[in-house]
Amino acid sequence: MDLIKLPLKHQSWLVATVCMVVDGGFVLLDREPLPQTVIVLALTLAVNAMLAGPARLSLWVAAAQAAVPVIILVSMSNGIDANDAGLLIAGYRAGAWLRGAPAYASLGLLSASLMACMFLNGYGLLYAVLVACKGALLPWLVGRYTTARRAYLAELEKQSAMAEKDAKAAVTKAVTEERGAIARDLHDVIIHHVSAINLHAGAARLGLPDGNPRLTSSLRAVETSSRAAMVDLRHLLDLLHGDKSEGARQPGLDNLDELLDGVRAAGRPARLEMCGPQRDVPESLDITVYRIIQEMLTNALRHGDASGVTVTLEYAPDSLTVAARNVMGTGDDSGSVRRGLVGIRNRAGMFAGTTRSGLEPDGRTWRTVVTFPLEAS
């Protein structure tokens, strides 16, 4: 058993008990007359039991320990070993726990007691001083040193924690600044090019002769998509800057019609089917489902045939299922499809969603299904 892990109160009682056993054993080994032995033993056990008391009483404990050997020597005129261990621990406690006048008063009482006993036993001044230094001053200084060392280590730990906190703050600041720089670069470069696409598409549409509505519709779709891309990009840049204001809100399920209109403008039919009673979902999941459907529609445009794509949203009491179905074209790039599915799977995994995809039994229809668990309504 690791004694350091014991509560302080238990450790105090352990120290007091050991002192009682050691000092009581020496009293019994002195083989003095029974009445004297009983009195000395009672005094020794009593003052040593005080060592288990709170630290704020260390001055009174030192005074009681100092009084015992003088009382025994004066009243019994003999040199029975009484509370030698208790005196050492009392000196240590006084040095470790007391400050100012109480600490020095405790040291003075213990030193005076030991020197008085030496004088009463006929020893000289030098011997008395050495005994006082050994029995009172030395444990008092050790207690002082232990407390100072503990305070020093605590200060080192505090400084280390502050340094670690400052380092984390510096890293966070550096990351924030880097994100800001990336956001500025994205704004300066990508917005410029997307704006140019929008302007050129508009100019081309306005410069077309009348009588080509299909080409005019396609160019209008390019303008609309480029403007939507700039809005989404600005939203993303606001988030990258740390701006969570209402104006920086990401698109969600309420914006699905805009996605489907974009597919229809490209000349592909796009259908949305809703199953089950519609319910609110967390905003983060709302954005994720929107992005997944956006990726599904993009894959259908790239790899599907002219029959278009059907998107299904199925609301269940404890789940939300998103599915997309389209007929594969003849020149599909399976590697590109897999990359798109990896993105869908990663987004779904952030919300414990499951993803299934593959060809239907007819060998031509591709179906992607993503299911998200929801709290039961």
Secondary structure, DSSP 8 states (H G I E B T S, - for coil): --GGGS-HHHHHHHHHHHHHHHHHHHHHHT---HHHHHHHHHHHHHHHHGGGS-GGGHHHHHHHHHHHHHHHHHHH-S----SHHHHHHHHHHHHHH--SHHHHHHHHHHHHHHHHHHHHTT--HHHHHHHHIIIIIHHHHHHHHHHHHHHHHHHHHHHHHHHHHHHHHHHHHHHHHHHHHHHHHHHHHHHHHHHHHHHHHHHHHHHS-TT-HHHHHHHHHHHHHHHHHHHHHHHHHHHHHT--SGGG----GGGHHHHHHHHHHTT--EEEEEES------HHHHHHHHHHHHHHHHHHHHHEEEEEEEEEEEEETTEEEEEEEEEE-TT--HHHHHHHHHHHHHHHHTTT-EEEEEE-TTSSEEEEEEEEE----
